[in-house]
Amino acid sequence: MRGDRSLNPLPSREGSREGGFTLIEVMISLMIFGLLAAAGVALLSFSVRAQTATAAKLDDVSALNRLTSVLAADLAQAVNRNSRDTRGDPVAAFAGGKDGGSSPMLRMVRGGWSNLDGARRPGEQKVEYRLADGAIQRVSYPMLDGAQPDAPTAMLGGVRAVALRYRVGGAWSDHWEGSARIPLPEAIELRVVRGDGVPFRALFLVGSGYGEHVDAG
């Protein structure tokens, strides 16, 4: 029958919404997704920056530990052995300035130089420490007398200033030249000011040696 609407039903408003989302719902969903994405990017960026800063700090601490370890080993094995420079002039066994402006700021002859390849050289080595281009460098010599130095090794960068003091007989001095009676100091104080202004202080014994046997009885 023409008047019977049940034969040709029209879709209701509720039925049409079951097949999708309204524009407002889509916009709200996109806004929430954008907020979550922005928060994720910010968290990832923070994590990357924190990881980079931590790695840089760990590298800096490692460099500082490496400098103190190598310097402690050199100073502990310092010996009273004079040497000669490339012109043949005599060089004291141990010499030190008061700061990094000296070139070098520290020079010594150390023993205990391992000779793994069996080269024809002594078991003692002349080494120097310098401050160049904001870095503390260690310079070694292949021979004690008349040899040119090897290429310097950068031990610690970002250095603003260095100060050295030398102890002998219970007193401290800001420079060391030594004498025939007292060729080596007893200890050295190293003060380093980094680029960020943070100071660092370390004390080292001179000529104490390593591997000494101690009788527990």
Protein Blocks (a to p, Z undefined) as FASTA:
>chain_A
ZZlmklmccddfklmmmnmccfklmmmmmmmmmmmmmmmmmmmmmmmmmmmmmmmmmmmm
mmmmmmmmmmmmmmmmgccdddddfkopacdfbdcdfbfkbccfbdcddehiacfkopac
dfbdcdddddeehiacddddfbfghpacdddddfbghifbdcddddeehiacfbdebjfk
lmbcfbdcdddddfkopacdddddehkbghiacdfZZ
